[in-house]
Amino acid sequence: MSGAAEVMAAVTRRATVRYVALVPNRKGAELALAADMDALTVTVSASPAYNQRNVHMTVDQSVAAVADIAEVVGARALPVDAVVSCAFGSPYEGDIDPGEVHRLGERLREAGASSLTYADTTGMATPRRIRELLDWTGPEVGLHLHDTRGTALVNAYAALQTGVTRFDTATGGIGGSPFAAGAGGNLATEDFVHLLDDLGVQTGVSLEGVLSAAALLGELVAHPLPSRVAAFGPRHRLAAE
């Protein structure tokens, strides 16, 4: 996370944009406050091995770090979203019981997290596994889905049907984890918005705007993006042809 403060100092702020910082500990929270962030997010893995590789802490140490972060931001009342990574399975331990994942989430709430997001960090989730976890947590959570095995969009649809309304996505479907071989990118924003538009779900997100951003992103990274809609266009374009 070296250089994050310099990056934020160079950003031209917009009143309609919410700026969120990923922080691992108290020091990160203090730096984020100094950079005048609007909210914080912190990741704790349901996989002990993954947590150790990702942040060099045990799960218990990460839970304690969430308490430290909540204490730092308490006076400013900044939201702290705790992301439970590997919530649907770990490349190291394999399947993880959804009850255990839920209990970790409850510990994070008790430590001071204002919201919870469950992450399919390495793309191991399926609609069945999404529903099994939501049976424990209820729909008032966020989901962070990866498309390693081509299931991110169907997993999002399954969660949508149970009442989940908060999802992390990435323009172009970029992203991934450096601590799990072969981990794919995030659910593509344009793929999900394209589906939601067809379902009549109002998002306030311009599909054409996201596609323009994806086109620019493709030029910057100089390789094809994983997004299907970025590659083949939305269905209304094909209909117009």
Secondary structure, DSSP 8 states (H G I E B T S, - for coil): -TTHHHHHHTS---TT---EEE--SHHHHHHHHHTT-SEEEEEEESSHHHHHHHHSS-HHHHHHHHHHHHHHHGGGT--EEEEEETTT-BTTTB---HHHHHHHHHHHHHHT-SEEEEEETTS---HHHHHHHHHHH-SSSEEEEB-TTS-HHHHHHHHHHHT--EEE-BGGG----TTSTT---B-BHHHHHHHHHHHT------HHHHHHHHHHHHHHHTS--S-HHHHH--HHHHHH-
